């Protein structure tokens, strides 16, 4: 519904940019414009041909459209979607991890928090060597396990990285059906962006876990971050089958992460 509304209004804005400088007689008309059921307080006008004129700047502000007047031209930039905004803000803080034991190799995901790399414990458990990769690093950096949680699937890796830290959110504020965005590396595809849904909170043997549905995460996504639309980490992926995954709510481990020195 919102996309349809934006299309209608944006079409009106484009019309305004073409006709706004024409010498026409405008008359106020007895109609009210509503945007997402919110009344626009400015009046509407129409010319003799029946073309309706809406308040350009108020509409652009309502939809977060950046509108600039340059000479006789109006330039407008539509707002980014939640997913685009989160990807732009958070992708540099997400990593892909390869952990090597004496017999095999494991691949997982993680994210940077205050100079540490956070991931799932089962990704790095028993590893004799850990390599961490970001989007712009071809060879990666070496990390060592700094901390593992005694019961939860959580590990903290110490590694040299100058990548920005994520911001921790509040997983208690999630509502069922809310859209979330995960950035993980499924099957070695580094930092894949995935829209998914918060499906609820459940009690399991090792504590509370978030259920994430309609997800494209797969093997290799473990340890990756799930963000709310504001770009704050609300969960860490641990395991899953098909389109449904379990994740540790960030509030369960926030005190541990905030206490890292």
C-alpha positions, 0 to 999 in steps of 0.5 A: 500500500505504501509503495502505491501511495508513494508512486501516486504522490511522486508522480504529482511531484514530477508534474509539479516540477514541470508546471510550477513555473508556468503562468497559470491561475490557481484556485484553492479546491475543497479537497484534503490530501492524506498521506498514510492516513495523516492529513496534510494541512496545506491546501490543494489548488487546481488550474483551469485544466483540472490539474491538481497542485499539491504542496511539494515540500511538505510531501517530500518531507513526509516521505523523506524525499530529498528535494533541492531546487537548482535554478529552474529545476527540482532534483529529488532523491527517494529514500533508501529502503530499510534493507538498503540502509542497514546494508550500507550502515552495517555491512563493513562490520560483518565478517566471514570466518574460516576455522581450521582444526587438525582434521577439517575446516569450518566456515561461519560468520560474525561481526565486529564489536568494540575491536572483537569479533563475535561469532557462534562457539561451534564455528571456532570450537577446537580450531588451531587456526582462525582466519577472518575476512571482510569485504575488502580483505583478500587474505584476512587476518588471524584471530584467537579465541578470547572467550567462549560462553559455558552454555550458549553458542557464543564465542569472542575472538580477538583479532586486529581489525579497524572495522567499525563496531556494530551497535547493540539493540534491544531484542525485548522490543521485537514484535512478532512479524517484524522485519529483520535483516541478517548479514551472514556468509551462507556457503561462503558467500560473503556478507549476503543480505537477507530479509527475514521475520521475527517469529517469536521467542522460545525456551530451549534447553540452553536458554531463550532463542529467537525464531527467525523465519522466511530466511535464506540463511544456510550453512556458514551463516552461524555466528552472523548478525541479525539487525532491526531496521534501525541497524542495531544487532538484535540476535546472533544466528546459531543454527537452522533448518530450511527457512527457519533459524534459531538465534541468540537474543542480544539481550541475553549476552549484552552484558558480556559484550559490553564488559569486554576489555 
